[in-house]
Amino acid sequence: MDDAGFISFAESLDRCWMQGRLQDLKAFLAEDVVFVAPGGTPRSEGIAPAIESYRQFLSHAQVNSFETSNHVVTQRGDTAIVEYEWQMAWLAGGEEHQESGREVLVLAGGGEDWRVVWRTQIPKGAQAK
């Protein structure tokens, strides 16, 4: 897969959860995927907890906007890393929230069969300046 294919993969994954098509995430996530929260903890392992993390967020939040930009792809053999900036605004508990940061997805696979094996977000305040 070329860089454009990996970027399209990440954009499709984001559309999936944004549209509430959580079962479709299985096409993007490895069975043993690891999600690491900002700061390193908590960590979850496995596709079921990963999908549940999206479900929990969407159950109490109404996303008003979500934008991504500045994608960077690094591929080495059967491993690829897709990084990109994101900005999101959402309503939860009657309050408006805005946040931005960087998404880091590590994919494993080959050819056209790639899956996310590791994911984390780096909040904007935590990024080096």
N, C-alpha and C positions, 0 to 999 in steps of 0.2 A: 504494500500500500504506500502511496506517496503522501507528502505532507498534507495536500488538500484532502485526501481521503481520511487521514487521521483527524483533521479539523472538522470535517463533516460528521465523523463518528461522534466526536465530543458534542457537537451542536445537536445531533439527533438524540443523544442520551439526555441532554438538558431539556429538549422539547418533550421527551417522554415523561419525565417527572413533572414538568410544568403543566402538562395537559392531564395529569392524573392517571396516566396509563402505566401504572406501577408494575403490572405483570409483564409488560413489554420490556422492562429493564433487564429481564433475564437474557435478552439478546446481547446485552452490553457488559454484563458483570460475570466474572468467573464465580464458580460455586464456592470457592474459598477466598473470595475478595476480602481485603482488610480495609476498613474505613478508620482513619485516625482523625480525631477531633483536633481543632486548632490547639496548639500547646502540647499535643502528644497524648493526652488522655481525655476522655476514654477512647479505647480502641474496641472495634467490633470485628469479629471474624465470621464470614459466611454470608451467603447471598440473602438469606431470610432476614437477618438483622439489618443488613444494608438497605433492603427495600423497606423495612419497617421504619428506618430513620427518615426516609422520605415521607412515608405515610404519616408519621407523627407530626412532622413539620406542616404538611398540608392540611392536617386535621384541625389545626388551630390558627393557620395563617392564610390570608388572602394575598397572593402575590400581585402587586400592581404593575411592577416593571422588573425586567431581568434582561441585562445586556452583557454581552461578552466582547472582548477585543484582544488584540495583540497576542494572538496564538503563536506559540513556539513549539516546534516538534523536534525531538531528538530520537533518532532510531539507530539501534545497534543490534543487528541480528534479529532475534525473535523477541526483542524488547523495544518498546517505544514509550516515550514520555511526552505527554501533551500538557502544556502549561498555558494558562490564559488568565487575563484579568476579567473580573466580573463586578457588576454593580446591581444591587437589588433593592427594591422598595416593597414593603409589605405591611399589611394591617394585621395585628394580633392583639387580642384582649382589649380592643377599642383604642389601641395606640398605634401610631404610624412609626415604622422603623425603616432605616436606611443603613446599608452596609456595603462595603466593597472590599475586594481582596484578590487573591490569586488562587486558582484551582490547580492542583497537580494530580494528574492521572497517570498511573503506570500501567501499561498494557503489555500483555504477553500473547504470543500467537505466531502467526505467519500467514502469508498469502492474504486471503480476505477474511480469515477467521481470527479475529482479535477480541480479547476480553480485558476489562479493567481488573487488575489484580490488587491494586493499592490506590487509595485516594485520600487526599487531605486538602484542606483549605488553609490559606495563610491570610488572616485578616490584614487589611491595609495598614493598620497601626503597628503590626508586627514586622512589616517588610523593611528591609534596609533602605536607607535614603541615600 
